[in-house]
Amino acid sequence: MIGKQIFYEGRVQGVGFRYSVRQIAKGFEIVGSVKNLPDGRVELQASGEDDEVAAFLQAIRDSELGSLIRNETAHETTPLANARGFEIAF
């Protein structure tokens, strides 16, 4: 299991970004959350098997959301221990 924290910059708020990410997440065996940040970025946290998390992040890039992302910053994190499913955090 790995954990990833991703910060997305660009036109990522007010365009359904979080809801689309949650829909994409349904196709992968991952847990985590996605939320808007006050500075205009979106933060995504995902945990799962390395290949599954990598495929999920690539699916986001390959979707219609890819054109809205100007910059993506990724960090390794501790896998989410008690998370269940993938949700939109507020």
Secondary structure by P-SEA (a helix, b strand, c coil): cbbbbbbbbccccccaaaaaaaaaacccccccccccccccbbbbbbbccaaaaaaaaaaaaaccccccccbbbbbbcccccccccccccc
